[in-house]
């Protein structure tokens, strides 16, 4: 038997074993780098709740950043620059450049025409024919600030709840069975309160009737809301929705109630429409039941009828501004600015036939406190109408209303746009320094010097219509606002209010109750049931009417011409 050199065999086999060890070490390095990257990504996602979608530019940059992070960690573990590192580095660099270029390509510099055309707008100069008149009994007289004040006051009445919960600042405007409300959920005061009460959840929400300051209610639910914005960990509303829809682009978490008073959060889903990253537009909603946590995704044409909005107002107003800004391309915005329009500062909401609209004035670039028209955008189907009406902007209307009562120091709320007698009209509430609504005002959009002030909406409307009539603004196609009625008195009574005697009477053949101050006619004192009378009044559509002229036709004391006969 030949002698075998085992030491030589060992020396020959040794390099192969070292290669296997290095390969094993490289695989462990890859796995460690991948595991650490995934853990950091998961924690970041759980905390930041970003959308994992390539059309979200921030998300795209983040994902590319995690490719870079994995590459660096892998290099540290493997201790050498490999082909994988070069490939991943190239992909990351190319990705950053691509996202930057696509962002630039999506900018107005290259896509001005697309930005201008994104919102389809119908233009009209026929205001009275296309803008429906609103029932004055449903006109919102309470704005966001007053609603907050009323809600806090109602919450303060329940001491036991006040120590654990507070009212959210949401106060979303929504239509419930034809009535407009501002609704806002209760929220946990802090993390400790969430820990103490998370088993029962948030017990209710505040509901404020914007047409009636006395109708404020704390609605208590049979079962508390678990998923709200002030909750923590998986009970946090946004985290709850994001974990179910990690790739969905979402915005505008809005609290609403359905026609039965059940609470929901309406979350808008969206996609960029211009280029790759520009011109965000809603694609539907995710409806969240804060009690059970159930989430249901709806496309635009599937949304339940009671939901008031799909399109966030910020998207609608931005698209409107782009429509006016890029009317003649991008470079026109820098130099000539020919035919450019822009939104006025501020906006408001109005409900027409149960549909929620956002509106704002539209003015020429450089214009001073005047508008060339206003736009109305349906927040559900995004139908938009631009009404060509020259007049004062909202700020001027507010100043004009405040000027009528300047000795009282009242502050005007942001206007609501109405059709009053065929005229575009701003309506504002006038608040005292405590934030309480004291009076109301109607201001003509076309001539903001025409203002009607009153202690009630009806009184303000009547005063405004009289001003229109005195200035000849009711001529033409608009209906005659001064009405007359004649007939026998069927009832008449007097009463003293704030030191002034008023007479209340009805006329046979009329269903209205007429009111006249004694100073209007001395014949009121001696008028009796059965006397034939003739009255003139402003028809506001209300069953109770204040008359502007009274004549008892069986007497002639107030008519010198008849006395001479």
C-alpha positions as CSV (number, residue, x, y, z in Angstrom):
1,X,0.0,0.0,0.0
2,X,1.3,3.4,-1.1
3,X,1.8,6.1,1.4
4,X,-0.9,8.8,1.3
5,X,0.0,12.4,1.9
6,X,-3.0,13.5,3.9
7,X,-1.5,16.9,4.6
8,X,-1.3,17.7,0.9
9,X,-4.9,16.6,0.4
10,X,-6.0,18.8,3.3
11,X,-4.1,21.8,1.8
12,X,-5.8,21.2,-1.6
13,X,-9.3,21.0,0.0
14,X,-8.9,24.0,2.3
15,X,-9.5,26.8,-0.2
16,X,-12.8,25.2,-1.4
17,X,-14.0,25.1,2.2
18,X,-13.2,28.8,2.8
19,X,-15.2,29.7,-0.4
20,X,-18.2,27.9,1.0
21,X,-17.8,29.8,4.3
22,X,-17.6,33.1,2.5
23,X,-20.7,32.3,0.4
24,X,-22.6,31.4,3.5
25,X,-21.5,34.6,5.1
26,X,-22.7,36.6,2.1
27,X,-26.2,34.9,2.2
28,X,-26.6,35.7,5.8
29,X,-25.5,39.3,5.1
30,X,-28.2,39.7,2.4
31,X,-30.9,38.3,4.7
32,X,-29.8,40.5,7.6
33,X,-29.9,43.6,5.4
34,X,-33.3,42.7,4.0
35,X,-34.7,42.0,7.4
36,X,-33.5,45.3,8.9
37,X,-34.8,47.2,5.9
38,X,-38.2,45.6,6.1
39,X,-38.5,46.2,9.8
40,X,-37.6,49.9,9.4
41,X,-40.0,50.2,6.5
42,X,-42.8,48.5,8.5
43,X,-42.3,50.8,11.5
44,X,-42.1,53.9,9.2
45,X,-45.3,52.8,7.4
46,X,-47.1,52.2,10.6
47,X,-46.2,55.6,12.0
48,X,-46.4,57.8,8.8
49,X,-49.2,55.9,7.0
50,X,-48.0,56.9,3.5
51,X,-49.6,55.4,0.4
52,X,-47.5,52.7,-1.3
53,X,-48.3,53.8,-4.8
54,X,-46.0,54.9,-7.6
55,X,-48.2,57.9,-8.5
56,X,-47.6,59.3,-5.1
57,X,-44.3,61.2,-5.6
58,X,-43.4,61.1,-1.9
59,X,-44.1,57.4,-1.8
60,X,-42.0,56.8,-4.9
61,X,-39.0,58.7,-3.4
62,X,-39.4,56.8,-0.1
63,X,-39.4,53.4,-1.9
64,X,-36.3,54.3,-3.8
65,X,-34.8,55.5,-0.6
66,X,-35.4,52.1,0.9
67,X,-33.6,50.5,-2.1
68,X,-30.6,52.6,-1.3
69,X,-30.9,51.7,2.4
70,X,-30.9,48.0,1.7
71,X,-27.9,48.4,-0.7
72,X,-25.9,50.2,2.0
73,X,-26.8,47.7,4.7
74,X,-26.0,44.8,2.5
75,X,-22.6,46.3,1.6
76,X,-21.8,46.7,5.3
77,X,-22.6,43.1,6.0
78,X,-21.0,41.5,3.0
79,X,-17.9,43.8,3.2
80,X,-17.5,44.0,-0.6
81,X,-19.1,45.7,-3.5
82,X,-21.0,43.1,-5.5
83,X,-22.8,43.1,-8.8
84,X,-26.1,43.2,-6.9
85,X,-25.1,46.5,-5.3
86,X,-24.3,48.0,-8.6
87,X,-27.6,47.0,-10.1
88,X,-29.6,48.3,-7.2
89,X,-27.7,51.5,-7.1
90,X,-28.3,52.0,-10.8
91,X,-32.0,51.3,-10.4
92,X,-32.3,53.8,-7.5
93,X,-30.4,56.5,-9.3
94,X,-32.5,56.0,-12.5
95,X,-35.6,56.0,-10.4
96,X,-34.8,59.3,-8.7
97,X,-34.1,60.9,-12.0
98,X,-37.3,59.4,-13.5
99,X,-39.5,60.6,-10.7
100,X,-38.0,64.1,-10.9
101,X,-38.4,64.3,-14.7
102,X,-42.0,63.0,-14.4
103,X,-42.7,65.6,-11.7
104,X,-41.3,68.3,-14.0
105,X,-43.3,66.9,-16.9
106,X,-46.5,67.1,-14.8
107,X,-45.9,70.7,-13.9
108,X,-48.0,73.6,-15.5
109,X,-44.9,74.6,-17.5
110,X,-45.6,71.6,-19.8
111,X,-49.2,70.8,-19.0
112,X,-50.9,74.2,-18.8
113,X,-53.6,73.2,-21.3
114,X,-54.4,70.0,-19.3
115,X,-54.7,71.9,-16.1
116,X,-57.0,74.4,-17.7
117,X,-59.3,71.7,-19.1
118,X,-59.4,69.4,-16.1
119,X,-62.6,71.0,-14.7
120,X,-65.4,71.1,-17.2
121,X,-67.3,74.4,-16.6
122,X,-70.5,75.5,-18.1
123,X,-70.6,79.3,-18.5
124,X,-73.8,81.3,-18.4
125,X,-75.0,84.9,-17.9
126,X,-78.5,83.8,-17.1
127,X,-78.4,83.9,-13.3
128,X,-82.1,83.9,-12.3
129,X,-82.9,81.1,-14.8
130,X,-80.1,78.8,-13.8
131,X,-79.6,79.5,-10.1
132,X,-82.5,78.2,-8.0
133,X,-84.1,80.3,-5.3
134,X,-83.6,78.8,-1.8
135,X,-86.4,78.6,0.8
136,X,-85.5,81.3,3.3
137,X,-86.5,79.1,6.2
138,X,-83.6,76.8,5.3
139,X,-80.9,79.5,4.8
140,X,-77.8,78.8,6.9
141,X,-77.5,81.5,9.6
142,X,-74.8,79.8,11.6
143,X,-71.3,79.6,10.3
144,X,-68.5,77.3,11.4
145,X,-67.3,79.6,14.3
146,X,-70.8,80.0,15.8
147,X,-71.4,76.2,15.4
148,X,-68.3,75.5,17.4
149,X,-69.4,77.9,20.1
150,X,-72.8,76.3,20.3
151,X,-71.4,72.8,20.4
152,X,-68.9,73.6,23.1
153,X,-71.7,75.2,25.2
154,X,-73.9,72.1,24.7
155,X,-70.9,69.8,25.7
156,X,-70.3,71.9,28.8
157,X,-73.8,71.1,30.0
158,X,-72.8,67.5,30.5
159,X,-70.2,67.6,33.2
160,X,-69.5,63.8,33.3
161,X,-68.6,63.7,29.6
162,X,-66.6,67.0,29.6
163,X,-63.9,65.5,31.8
164,X,-63.2,62.6,29.4
165,X,-64.1,63.9,26.0
166,X,-64.0,67.1,23.9
167,X,-65.8,68.2,20.7
168,X,-63.7,67.8,17.5
169,X,-63.1,70.9,15.4
170,X,-64.6,69.2,12.3
171,X,-68.2,70.6,12.2
172,X,-68.8,69.2,8.7
173,X,-71.8,70.7,6.8
174,X,-74.1,68.0,5.6
175,X,-77.7,67.6,4.5
176,X,-79.9,65.2,6.5
177,X,-83.4,64.6,5.2
178,X,-83.4,68.1,3.6
179,X,-82.1,69.9,6.7
180,X,-78.6,71.3,6.9
181,X,-76.5,70.5,9.9
182,X,-73.0,70.9,11.1
183,X,-71.9,67.7,12.8
184,X,-68.8,67.0,14.8
185,X,-67.8,63.9,16.8
186,X,-66.6,63.8,20.4
187,X,-62.9,62.9,20.8
188,X,-60.8,61.6,23.6
189,X,-59.1,64.4,25.5
190,X,-55.7,62.7,25.6
191,X,-54.0,59.3,25.5
192,X,-54.9,58.5,29.1
193,X,-58.5,59.1,28.4
194,X,-58.3,56.8,25.5
195,X,-56.8,54.0,27.6
196,X,-59.5,54.5,30.3
197,X,-62.5,54.6,27.8
198,X,-61.4,52.6,24.8
199,X,-63.7,49.7,25.8
200,X,-66.8,51.9,25.6
201,X,-65.6,54.1,22.7
202,X,-66.6,57.7,22.0
203,X,-70.3,58.0,23.1
204,X,-71.7,60.5,20.5
205,X,-71.5,63.6,18.4
206,X,-72.8,67.2,18.3
207,X,-75.4,68.2,15.7
208,X,-76.2,71.9,15.0
209,X,-79.0,73.0,12.8
210,X,-77.5,75.8,10.8
211,X,-80.9,77.4,10.2
212,X,-82.0,77.4,13.8
213,X,-79.5,78.3,16.6
214,X,-81.8,76.8,19.2
215,X,-81.6,73.3,17.6
216,X,-78.3,72.0,19.1
217,X,-78.2,68.4,20.2
218,X,-75.7,66.1,21.7
219,X,-76.6,62.8,20.1
220,X,-75.8,59.8,22.3
221,X,-75.2,56.5,20.5
222,X,-76.3,53.1,21.6
223,X,-72.8,51.8,21.0
224,X,-69.7,54.0,21.2
225,X,-67.4,54.8,18.2
226,X,-64.1,52.9,18.5
227,X,-62.3,54.2,15.5
228,X,-61.8,58.0,15.7
229,X,-59.0,60.4,15.0
230,X,-58.0,60.9,18.6
231,X,-57.6,57.1,19.3
232,X,-54.2,55.5,19.3
233,X,-52.5,52.5,17.8
234,X,-54.8,50.3,15.7
235,X,-57.9,52.3,16.9
236,X,-56.6,55.4,15.2
237,X,-59.0,56.1,12.3
238,X,-56.4,56.9,9.7
239,X,-54.3,53.9,10.7
240,X,-57.3,51.6,10.7
241,X,-58.1,52.6,7.1
242,X,-54.5,52.7,5.8
243,X,-53.8,49.1,7.1
244,X,-56.8,47.9,5.0
245,X,-55.9,50.0,1.9
246,X,-52.1,50.3,1.9
247,X,-51.8,51.2,-1.8
248,X,-54.8,53.6,-1.9
249,X,-54.2,57.4,-2.2
250,X,-56.6,58.9,0.3
251,X,-57.4,62.4,1.7
252,X,-60.1,64.4,3.5
253,X,-61.4,62.3,6.4
254,X,-64.8,63.9,6.9
255,X,-67.3,63.0,9.6
256,X,-70.9,62.7,8.3
257,X,-74.2,61.2,9.3
258,X,-76.7,59.4,7.2
259,X,-80.4,60.2,7.1
260,X,-81.0,57.9,10.1
261,X,-78.4,59.7,12.1
262,X,-75.8,56.9,12.0
263,X,-72.2,58.2,12.1
264,X,-69.7,57.6,9.3
265,X,-66.3,58.9,8.1
266,X,-66.1,59.6,4.4
267,X,-62.6,59.3,3.0
268,X,-61.9,60.5,-0.6
269,X,-59.8,58.3,-2.9
270,X,-57.9,60.1,-5.7
271,X,-55.4,59.9,-8.5
272,X,-53.4,62.5,-10.4
273,X,-54.9,63.2,-13.8
274,X,-52.4,65.6,-15.4
275,X,-49.1,64.0,-16.5
276,X,-48.1,61.4,-13.9
277,X,-48.1,63.5,-10.7
278,X,-50.3,66.5,-11.3
279,X,-54.0,67.5,-11.1
280,X,-55.4,65.4,-8.3
281,X,-59.0,64.3,-8.8
282,X,-61.3,62.1,-6.7
283,X,-62.1,58.6,-7.9
284,X,-64.5,57.5,-5.2
285,X,-64.8,57.2,-1.4
286,X,-64.1,54.8,1.4
287,X,-67.0,54.7,3.9
288,X,-65.9,53.9,7.4
289,X,-68.3,52.8,10.2
290,X,-66.5,54.1,13.3
291,X,-68.4,51.8,15.6
292,X,-67.7,48.4,13.9
293,X,-64.7,49.5,11.9
294,X,-66.3,48.2,8.6
295,X,-64.7,49.8,5.5
296,X,-66.4,49.9,2.1
297,X,-64.8,51.3,-1.0
298,X,-67.1,52.9,-3.6
299,X,-66.4,54.2,-7.1
300,X,-67.8,57.5,-8.1
301,X,-71.0,56.1,-9.6
302,X,-71.6,53.7,-6.7
303,X,-71.6,56.2,-3.8
304,X,-74.7,56.1,-1.5
305,X,-77.2,58.9,-2.2
306,X,-77.0,60.4,1.3
307,X,-73.2,61.0,1.1
308,X,-72.8,64.8,0.4
309,X,-69.4,64.9,-1.2
310,X,-66.9,62.9,-3.1
311,X,-64.6,65.6,-4.4
312,X,-62.7,67.4,-1.6
313,X,-63.4,71.2,-1.8
314,X,-59.6,71.8,-2.0
315,X,-59.4,69.8,-5.2
316,X,-62.5,71.6,-6.7
317,X,-61.2,75.0,-5.9
318,X,-57.7,74.3,-7.1
319,X,-59.1,73.0,-10.4
320,X,-61.2,76.1,-10.7
321,X,-58.2,78.3,-10.1
322,X,-56.2,76.4,-12.8
323,X,-59.1,76.9,-15.2
324,X,-58.8,80.7,-14.9
325,X,-55.1,80.9,-14.5
326,X,-54.0,78.9,-17.5
327,X,-56.6,80.2,-20.0
328,X,-53.8,81.3,-22.4
329,X,-51.0,78.9,-21.4
330,X,-48.2,79.0,-18.9
331,X,-46.1,81.9,-20.1
332,X,-49.1,84.2,-20.2
333,X,-49.2,83.8,-16.3
334,X,-45.7,85.3,-16.2
335,X,-45.9,88.1,-18.8
336,X,-49.1,89.3,-20.5
337,X,-51.6,87.8,-18.0
338,X,-54.2,88.3,-20.7
339,X,-57.8,87.1,-19.8
340,X,-56.5,85.5,-16.6
341,X,-58.9,84.9,-13.7
342,X,-58.4,83.7,-10.2
343,X,-60.5,82.7,-7.2
344,X,-61.3,85.3,-4.6
345,X,-60.2,84.7,-1.0
346,X,-62.5,82.4,0.9
347,X,-65.3,80.1,-0.1
348,X,-68.6,78.7,1.3
349,X,-71.1,76.0,0.8
350,X,-74.7,75.9,-0.2
351,X,-77.2,73.0,-0.5
352,X,-79.5,73.0,-3.6
353,X,-82.1,70.2,-3.9
354,X,-80.1,68.1,-1.4
355,X,-76.8,68.5,-3.3
356,X,-73.8,70.1,-1.7
357,X,-72.0,72.8,-3.6
358,X,-68.9,74.9,-3.0
359,X,-68.8,78.3,-4.4
360,X,-66.4,81.2,-4.7
361,X,-66.1,84.5,-6.5
362,X,-63.9,84.7,-9.6
363,X,-62.0,87.9,-10.3
364,X,-59.5,89.2,-12.8
365,X,-55.9,89.2,-11.9
366,X,-55.1,92.5,-10.2
367,X,-58.8,93.4,-9.7
368,X,-59.6,95.3,-6.6
369,X,-62.6,94.1,-4.6
370,X,-64.7,93.2,-7.6
371,X,-65.7,90.0,-9.4
372,X,-66.4,89.1,-13.0
373,X,-68.6,86.2,-11.8
374,X,-68.7,83.3,-9.4
375,X,-68.5,79.5,-9.7
376,X,-70.6,76.8,-8.3
377,X,-69.2,73.3,-8.1
378,X,-71.1,70.1,-7.1
379,X,-69.0,68.2,-4.7
380,X,-70.5,64.9,-5.7
381,X,-70.5,64.8,-9.5
382,X,-68.1,67.7,-10.0
383,X,-70.5,69.6,-12.4
384,X,-69.4,73.2,-12.4
385,X,-71.1,76.4,-13.5
386,X,-69.6,79.8,-14.0
387,X,-72.1,82.7,-13.7
388,X,-71.0,85.8,-15.4
389,X,-72.1,88.6,-13.0
390,X,-70.1,91.7,-12.4
391,X,-70.2,93.0,-8.8
392,X,-68.6,93.2,-5.4
393,X,-66.5,90.4,-3.9
394,X,-67.3,88.7,-0.6
395,X,-65.0,91.0,1.4
396,X,-66.8,94.1,0.1
397,X,-70.2,92.6,1.0
398,X,-69.1,91.9,4.5
399,X,-67.7,95.4,4.9
400,X,-70.9,96.9,3.5
401,X,-73.1,94.9,6.0
402,X,-70.9,95.8,8.9
403,X,-71.1,99.5,7.8
404,X,-74.8,99.5,8.2
405,X,-74.5,98.7,11.9
406,X,-71.1,100.2,12.6
407,X,-72.3,101.8,15.8
408,X,-72.9,98.3,17.2
409,X,-69.5,96.9,16.2
410,X,-71.0,93.7,14.7
411,X,-68.8,91.3,12.7
412,X,-70.1,89.7,9.5
413,X,-69.8,86.0,8.7
414,X,-68.5,84.9,5.4
415,X,-71.3,85.3,2.8
416,X,-73.6,82.7,1.4
417,X,-74.8,83.3,-2.1
418,X,-78.5,83.3,-2.8
419,X,-81.0,84.1,-5.5
420,X,-83.4,86.6,-4.0
421,X,-86.1,87.9,-6.4
422,X,-83.9,87.0,-9.4
423,X,-80.9,88.9,-8.1
424,X,-77.6,87.4,-7.0
425,X,-77.4,88.3,-3.3
426,X,-75.0,87.8,-0.5
427,X,-76.4,86.7,2.8
428,X,-74.5,87.3,6.0
429,X,-75.1,86.9,9.7
430,X,-73.9,89.7,12.0
431,X,-72.3,88.6,15.3
432,X,-71.5,90.6,18.4
433,X,-68.1,90.5,20.2
434,X,-69.2,87.3,22.0
435,X,-69.8,85.5,18.7
436,X,-73.6,85.5,19.1
437,X,-75.7,86.2,16.0
438,X,-77.7,89.4,16.5
439,X,-78.9,90.4,13.1
440,X,-78.9,89.4,9.5
441,X,-78.1,91.2,6.2
442,X,-78.8,90.8,2.5
443,X,-76.3,92.6,0.2
444,X,-76.7,92.9,-3.5
445,X,-73.8,91.4,-5.4
446,X,-74.2,93.8,-8.3
447,X,-74.5,96.9,-6.1
448,X,-73.2,96.3,-2.6
449,X,-74.6,99.7,-1.4
450,X,-78.1,98.0,-1.4
451,X,-78.3,96.4,2.0
452,X,-81.2,95.0,4.0
453,X,-80.8,94.6,7.7
454,X,-83.2,92.8,10.1
455,X,-83.4,91.1,13.5
456,X,-84.8,88.0,11.6
457,X,-84.1,86.6,8.2
458,X,-87.6,87.6,7.1
459,X,-87.1,91.2,8.3
460,X,-83.8,91.5,6.6
461,X,-85.2,90.0,3.3
462,X,-88.1,92.4,3.4
463,X,-85.8,95.4,4.0
464,X,-83.6,94.3,1.2
465,X,-86.5,93.8,-1.3
466,X,-87.7,97.3,-0.4
467,X,-84.3,98.7,-1.2
468,X,-84.3,96.9,-4.5
469,X,-87.7,98.3,-5.3
470,X,-86.8,101.8,-4.3
471,X,-83.8,101.7,-6.7
472,X,-85.7,100.3,-9.6
473,X,-83.9,97.0,-9.4
474,X,-87.1,94.9,-9.6
475,X,-88.0,95.9,-13.2
476,X,-87.6,93.7,-16.2
477,X,-88.0,90.0,-16.0
478,X,-88.0,89.8,-12.2
479,X,-91.3,89.3,-10.4
480,X,-92.9,92.4,-8.8
481,X,-92.1,92.2,-5.1
482,X,-94.7,94.7,-3.8
483,X,-98.0,92.8,-3.4
484,X,-101.5,94.1,-2.5
485,X,-104.5,92.5,-0.8
486,X,-108.0,93.7,-0.2
487,X,-111.0,92.3,1.7
488,X,-112.9,92.3,4.9
489,X,-111.1,91.9,8.2
490,X,-111.8,88.5,9.6
491,X,-109.8,89.1,12.9
492,X,-107.8,91.9,14.4
493,X,-105.9,92.1,17.7
494,X,-103.2,94.4,19.2
495,X,-100.2,93.8,21.3
496,X,-97.3,95.8,22.7
497,X,-93.7,94.6,21.8
498,X,-90.7,96.5,23.1
499,X,-92.8,99.6,23.8
500,X,-94.4,99.7,20.3
501,X,-98.1,98.8,19.6
502,X,-98.5,96.3,16.7
503,X,-101.8,95.2,15.2
504,X,-102.2,91.6,14.0
505,X,-105.0,90.9,11.5
506,X,-106.3,88.5,8.8
507,X,-108.2,89.3,5.7
508,X,-110.9,87.1,4.2
509,X,-109.6,85.1,1.2
510,X,-106.0,85.3,2.4
511,X,-104.1,82.7,4.5
512,X,-101.5,85.2,5.6
513,X,-101.2,86.9,9.0
514,X,-100.6,90.6,8.6
515,X,-98.7,92.8,11.1
516,X,-98.7,96.6,11.1
517,X,-97.2,99.0,13.6
518,X,-99.6,101.7,15.0
519,X,-97.4,104.4,13.5
520,X,-98.3,103.2,10.0
521,X,-101.9,104.4,10.2
522,X,-104.2,105.9,12.8
523,X,-107.1,104.0,11.2
524,X,-105.8,100.8,12.8
525,X,-107.1,101.9,16.2
526,X,-110.7,102.0,15.1
527,X,-110.7,99.1,12.6
528,X,-113.1,96.3,13.4
529,X,-113.9,92.9,12.0
530,X,-115.9,93.2,8.9
531,X,-114.3,96.5,7.7
532,X,-112.9,96.4,4.2
533,X,-109.2,97.2,4.1
534,X,-106.5,97.4,1.5
535,X,-102.8,96.6,2.3
536,X,-99.5,96.7,0.4
537,X,-96.6,94.5,1.5
538,X,-93.4,92.8,0.4
539,X,-94.0,89.2,-0.4
540,X,-91.2,87.2,1.1
541,X,-93.1,83.9,0.8
542,X,-93.6,83.7,4.6
543,X,-97.1,83.1,6.1
544,X,-96.5,86.1,8.4
545,X,-96.3,89.5,6.6
546,X,-95.3,93.0,7.8
547,X,-97.4,95.5,5.8
548,X,-96.0,98.8,4.4
549,X,-99.3,100.5,3.7
550,X,-102.7,100.1,5.4
551,X,-106.0,101.7,4.3
552,X,-109.4,101.1,5.9
553,X,-111.6,101.8,2.9
554,X,-114.6,102.5,5.2
555,X,-112.7,105.4,6.7
556,X,-110.9,108.4,5.1
557,X,-108.9,109.9,7.9
558,X,-105.6,109.1,6.4
559,X,-106.5,110.1,2.9
560,X,-106.8,113.9,2.6
561,X,-108.2,113.6,-0.9
562,X,-111.1,111.4,0.2
563,X,-111.7,113.7,3.2
564,X,-112.2,116.7,0.9
565,X,-114.8,114.8,-1.1
